[in-house]
Amino acid sequence: MPELPEVETVRRGLEAALRNAEIRSVETRRSDLRISFPQNLAQALAGRRIGAIGRRAKYLLFALDSDDVLIAHLGMTGRFSVMPEPPKSYGTHDHAIFALKDGRMLIFNDARRFGLMTLAKKGALAQHPLFAALGPEPFDKTFSATYLKNALLK
């Protein structure tokens, strides 16, 4: 499983490549990842522009120009590839294919299928089941010696 520094490196690369990119369409090719893709994923993402790409723990957060955030986790073997054009064929483990308006493709590949992709509302991320029990980020101001001491007392 990629560790937090690797996920942050992926986030930075994706943000540099995808910030302000418009999603033309999305194809999900397999539903049995760690959790199933939301049924409305393709409709919710079509025509949306990607803003900042953030990170919470090991989750990638694609802010959209709507009230939604696309949450993605790489699992053990997941990876995103930004392709300049559609490939001649897709791989067996290419589970989500994003066609961008400028002709590029964003492909999520995950051989072990432990990754995930779901949607959440921007204002409800902290309460989302994936995030509700997480502690602060390591460089967040709320992560302090006092916080760590109190957490370890439990």
C-alpha positions as CSV (number, residue, x, y, z in Angstrom):
1,M,0.0,0.0,0.0
2,P,1.4,3.4,-0.8
3,E,2.4,5.3,2.3
4,L,1.3,8.9,2.9
5,P,4.4,10.5,1.3
6,E,3.8,8.5,-1.9
7,V,0.1,9.5,-1.9
8,E,1.1,13.1,-1.5
9,T,3.5,12.8,-4.5
10,V,0.7,11.3,-6.6
11,R,-1.6,14.2,-5.5
12,R,1.0,16.8,-6.5
13,G,1.5,15.2,-9.9
14,L,-2.2,14.8,-10.6
15,E,-3.0,18.4,-9.5
16,A,-0.2,19.8,-11.8
17,A,-1.7,17.7,-14.7
18,L,-5.4,18.0,-14.1
19,R,-6.2,21.3,-12.4
20,N,-8.9,23.1,-14.4
21,A,-9.4,20.1,-16.7
22,E,-12.9,19.4,-17.7
23,I,-14.3,15.9,-17.5
24,R,-16.2,15.0,-20.7
25,S,-17.3,11.5,-19.7
26,V,-16.5,8.7,-17.3
27,E,-16.7,5.0,-17.9
28,T,-16.6,2.5,-15.0
29,R,-15.6,-0.9,-16.2
30,R,-15.9,-2.9,-13.0
31,S,-18.0,-2.4,-9.9
32,D,-16.4,-4.7,-7.5
33,L,-13.6,-2.6,-6.1
34,R,-13.4,-2.3,-2.3
35,I,-16.7,-0.4,-2.5
36,S,-18.8,-0.2,-5.6
37,F,-18.7,3.0,-7.7
38,P,-21.7,5.3,-7.0
39,Q,-24.4,4.6,-9.5
40,N,-24.5,8.3,-10.5
41,L,-20.7,8.7,-10.8
42,A,-20.6,9.2,-14.6
43,Q,-23.6,11.6,-14.5
44,A,-22.2,13.6,-11.6
45,L,-18.8,14.0,-13.1
46,A,-19.6,14.7,-16.8
47,G,-19.1,18.3,-17.7
48,R,-17.4,19.1,-14.3
49,R,-14.1,20.9,-14.0
50,I,-11.4,19.6,-11.6
51,G,-10.2,22.3,-9.2
52,A,-7.7,21.6,-6.5
53,I,-6.7,18.1,-5.7
54,G,-6.2,17.6,-2.0
55,R,-5.4,14.8,0.4
56,R,-6.8,13.6,3.7
57,A,-4.8,10.7,5.1
58,K,-4.3,8.4,2.1
59,Y,-7.4,9.6,0.3
60,L,-7.1,11.9,-2.8
61,L,-9.8,14.6,-2.9
62,F,-10.7,16.0,-6.3
63,A,-12.6,19.2,-5.7
64,L,-15.1,19.8,-8.5
65,D,-16.8,22.9,-9.7
66,S,-20.0,21.6,-8.1
67,D,-20.8,20.8,-4.5
68,D,-19.1,17.4,-4.9
69,V,-15.7,16.0,-4.1
70,L,-14.4,12.9,-5.8
71,I,-12.7,10.7,-3.2
72,A,-10.2,8.2,-4.4
73,H,-8.0,5.7,-2.6
74,L,-5.2,3.8,-4.3
75,G,-5.6,0.7,-2.1
76,M,-2.5,-1.6,-2.5
77,T,-1.9,-1.4,-6.2
78,G,-4.0,1.4,-7.6
79,R,-2.6,4.1,-9.8
80,F,-3.7,7.0,-12.0
81,S,-2.3,7.5,-15.4
82,V,-2.8,10.7,-17.5
83,M,-2.6,9.8,-21.1
84,P,-2.3,12.3,-24.0
85,E,-4.9,10.5,-26.0
86,P,-7.1,7.3,-25.7
87,P,-4.9,4.2,-25.8
88,K,-5.5,1.6,-28.6
89,S,-6.9,-0.8,-25.9
90,Y,-7.5,-0.7,-22.2
91,G,-6.0,-3.0,-19.7
92,T,-7.9,-5.7,-17.8
93,H,-7.4,-3.7,-14.6
94,D,-8.4,-0.2,-16.0
95,H,-11.5,0.2,-13.9
96,A,-12.3,3.9,-14.3
97,I,-11.7,5.9,-17.5
98,F,-12.1,9.6,-17.5
99,A,-12.2,11.3,-21.0
100,L,-11.2,14.9,-20.6
101,K,-12.5,17.7,-22.9
102,D,-8.9,18.4,-24.2
103,G,-8.6,14.8,-25.5
104,R,-6.5,13.4,-22.7
105,M,-7.5,10.4,-20.6
106,L,-7.3,9.8,-16.9
107,I,-7.2,6.1,-16.2
108,F,-7.5,4.4,-12.8
109,N,-5.9,1.0,-12.8
110,D,-6.0,-1.3,-9.8
111,A,-5.0,-5.0,-10.2
112,R,-5.9,-6.0,-6.6
113,R,-9.1,-4.0,-6.5
114,F,-8.6,-2.6,-3.0
115,G,-8.8,1.0,-4.2
116,L,-12.0,3.0,-4.2
117,M,-13.7,6.0,-5.7
118,T,-16.8,7.7,-4.3
119,L,-18.5,11.1,-4.1
120,A,-19.2,13.3,-1.1
121,K,-20.5,16.8,-0.6
122,K,-17.8,19.4,0.1
123,G,-19.3,20.6,3.3
124,A,-19.8,17.1,4.7
125,L,-16.3,15.6,4.2
126,A,-15.4,15.7,7.9
127,Q,-18.5,13.7,8.8
128,H,-18.1,11.2,5.9
129,P,-17.7,7.6,7.2
130,L,-14.2,7.4,5.6
131,F,-13.0,10.5,7.5
132,A,-15.1,10.8,10.7
133,A,-12.7,8.8,12.9
134,L,-9.5,10.1,11.5
135,G,-7.1,12.2,13.6
136,P,-5.5,15.4,12.4
137,E,-3.0,15.5,9.6
138,P,0.7,15.3,10.7
139,F,1.4,18.9,9.7
140,D,-1.9,20.3,10.9
141,K,-1.7,22.9,13.7
142,T,-4.1,20.7,15.8
143,F,-1.5,17.9,15.8
144,S,0.7,18.7,18.8
145,A,2.5,17.1,21.7
146,T,-0.7,17.6,23.8
147,Y,-2.9,16.0,21.2
148,L,-0.6,13.0,20.9
149,K,-0.3,12.6,24.7
150,N,-4.1,12.7,25.1
151,A,-4.6,10.2,22.2
152,L,-2.0,7.8,23.7
153,L,-3.7,7.9,27.1
154,K,-6.7,6.2,25.6
